[in-house]
Amino acid sequence: MTATRVLIVDDHPMVAEGVRAILETYDDINIVGTLTTGREAVQSVPDLRPDVILMDLNMPDIGGLTATEMILERAPDMRILILSMHDTAEYISTALSHGALGYVLKDVPTEEIKTAIDTVMRGDRYLCTGATASLAPKTADGREPLTSREQTVLLQLAQGRSNKEVAAELDISIRTVETHRKNIKRKLGISSTAGLTRYALEHGVLQGTGVRL
């Protein structure tokens, strides 16, 4: 199997080297370079011939969006995956409109970056959970609605179950539960488990479960 050639473009050395170290643990990934500016990326793509570019947005000289446009003008089939700390809908939608095939936040679990690369290599769009949530429609009070899975996890947490117990009950990984918990708290603006329980009680999430609080 031919390894996927990946180019990392980020002006933060610690981020670039951290991502590189992670991806180099995969046998089917070949890191062809780490660059610090969009201009370097535009100039180097013909020689480095990456399959996928991990592109930061805010960089000196030429930023990620401009670099994405310039690269795609010369190589329309290039797969560009934005790797950014910005999770607002404006950043995400703008990146996609400039031709990026995916958007991943820098705080995602390490294996999700690999999943994103594999997805865009197939020609499919990839948005990490945080990016998808940012683009989701808002409820009447301006909050992002919980997905059906998040509602299920909220019910389990509100009943006092630990992450490990929720993972076993729903047959998912503990890390996935932690991600759901983080997203639920962010969407609801709640910082504690007690707050989640109170929210579940006030909004009828626990009705019919036989749970007493």
C-alpha positions in Angstrom: 0.0 0.0 0.0 1.4 3.4 -1.0 1.8 5.8 1.9 -0.1 9.0 2.0 2.3 11.9 1.5 1.5 14.7 4.0 2.8 18.3 4.1 2.4 20.2 7.4 2.2 24.0 7.2 2.1 25.8 10.5 4.1 28.7 11.9 4.1 27.3 15.4 7.0 24.8 15.6 5.7 23.0 18.6 2.4 22.4 16.9 4.0 21.3 13.6 6.5 19.0 15.3 3.8 17.6 17.6 1.5 16.7 14.7 4.5 15.3 12.8 5.5 13.1 15.7 1.9 11.7 15.9 1.6 11.0 12.2 5.0 9.4 11.9 3.8 6.6 14.1 1.5 5.4 11.2 3.1 3.2 8.6 0.8 4.5 5.9 1.8 8.2 6.4 4.8 9.8 4.9 5.6 13.3 6.1 7.2 15.1 3.2 7.9 18.4 5.0 7.0 20.9 7.6 6.8 24.5 6.5 6.0 27.8 8.4 4.3 30.1 5.8 1.8 29.9 3.1 4.3 31.2 0.6 6.6 28.3 1.3 3.7 25.9 0.8 2.8 27.4 -2.6 6.4 27.3 -3.8 7.2 23.8 -2.4 4.1 21.8 -3.5 5.4 21.1 -7.0 8.6 19.6 -5.6 7.2 17.9 -2.5 4.2 16.5 -4.3 2.0 15.9 -1.2 -1.3 14.1 -1.3 -2.7 16.0 1.7 -1.7 19.4 3.1 -2.4 20.2 6.8 -2.8 24.0 6.6 -2.9 26.5 9.5 -5.0 29.6 8.9 -3.1 32.5 10.5 0.5 32.6 9.3 2.9 35.5 8.4 3.5 36.5 4.8 0.7 34.5 3.1 -2.1 33.1 5.3 -3.7 29.7 5.0 -6.8 30.8 3.0 -4.8 32.6 0.4 -2.3 29.8 0.1 -5.2 27.3 -0.3 -6.6 29.3 -3.2 -3.2 29.7 -4.9 -2.4 26.0 -4.5 -5.7 24.8 -5.8 -5.4 27.1 -8.8 -2.3 25.2 -9.8 -3.3 21.8 -8.5 -7.1 21.5 -8.4 -7.1 18.0 -7.1 -4.9 18.8 -4.0 -6.6 17.8 -0.8 -6.2 20.6 1.8 -7.2 20.0 5.4 -7.3 23.1 7.7 -5.9 22.5 11.1 -6.8 25.5 13.3 -7.6 26.7 16.8 -10.6 28.7 15.5 -13.9 27.1 15.9 -16.3 29.8 14.8 -18.7 29.2 11.9 -17.3 32.2 10.0 -13.8 30.7 9.9 -15.0 27.2 9.0 -17.4 28.2 6.3 -14.8 30.6 4.8 -12.2 27.9 4.7 -14.5 25.5 3.0 -15.6 28.2 0.5 -11.9 28.7 -0.4 -11.6 25.1 -1.4 -10.4 23.3 1.8 -11.8 19.7 1.9 -11.8 19.5 5.6 -11.5 21.4 8.9 -10.0 20.0 12.1 -9.5 21.8 15.4 -6.1 21.6 17.0 -7.4 20.2 20.3 -9.0 17.1 18.8 -7.8 13.6 19.9 -4.7 12.7 18.0 -6.2 9.8 16.1 -8.9 12.1 14.6 -6.2 13.9 12.5 -5.4 10.5 11.0 -9.1 9.9 10.4 -9.4 13.3 8.7 -6.5 12.5 6.4 -7.9 9.1 5.4 -11.3 10.7 4.8 -10.1 13.5 2.5 -7.8 11.0 0.7 -11.0 9.3 -0.4 -12.3 12.6 -1.7 -14.8 13.1 1.0 -15.2 16.2 3.2 -14.2 15.9 6.8 -15.4 18.2 9.7 -14.4 17.4 13.2 -17.1 17.4 15.9 -16.4 20.9 17.1 -16.5 22.3 13.5 -19.7 20.5 12.7 -21.3 21.9 15.9 -20.3 25.4 15.0 -22.1 25.1 11.7 -25.2 23.5 13.2 -28.4 25.5 13.4 -29.1 27.3 16.7 -32.1 26.8 19.0 -34.5 29.7 19.8 -32.3 30.8 22.7 -29.2 30.9 20.5 -27.7 27.6 21.8 -26.6 24.7 19.6 -29.0 21.8 19.9 -27.8 18.6 21.4 -27.5 15.7 19.0 -29.5 12.5 19.8 -26.4 10.8 21.0 -25.5 13.8 23.2 -29.0 13.6 24.7 -28.4 10.0 25.5 -25.1 10.7 27.1 -26.6 13.6 29.1 -29.3 11.2 30.5 -26.6 8.7 31.6 -24.4 11.4 33.2 -27.4 13.0 34.9 -28.2 9.6 36.5 -24.8 9.8 38.2 -22.9 7.3 36.0 -19.2 7.7 35.4 -17.6 8.1 32.0 -16.5 4.4 32.2 -20.0 3.3 33.0 -21.5 5.4 30.2 -19.0 4.0 27.8 -19.9 0.4 28.8 -23.6 1.1 28.6 -23.5 2.7 25.2 -20.7 0.5 23.8 -18.4 3.4 23.0 -14.9 4.4 24.1 -14.3 6.4 27.3 -12.6 9.1 25.1 -15.8 9.4 23.1 -17.8 9.9 26.2 -15.4 12.5 27.4 -15.8 14.3 24.0 -19.6 14.2 24.2 -19.4 15.5 27.8 -17.2 18.4 26.7 -19.5 19.2 23.8 -22.6 19.0 26.0 -21.1 21.4 28.5 -20.0 23.8 25.8 -23.4 23.8 24.1 -25.4 24.3 27.3 -22.9 26.7 28.9 -22.6 24.4 32.0 -19.3 23.7 33.6 -20.1 21.0 36.2 -21.7 17.6 36.4 -24.1 18.9 39.0 -25.1 21.6 36.6 -25.8 18.9 33.9 -28.0 17.0 36.4 -29.9 20.2 37.3 -30.4 21.0 33.6 -31.7 17.5 32.9 -34.1 17.7 35.8 -35.4 21.2 34.8 -35.8 20.2 31.1 -37.5 16.9 31.7 -34.6 14.8 30.5 -35.0 12.5 33.5 -38.8 12.1 33.2 -39.9 8.5 33.0 -36.5 7.1 34.0 -37.5 6.4 37.6 -34.5 8.4 38.9 -34.9 10.5 42.0 -32.7 13.5 42.7 
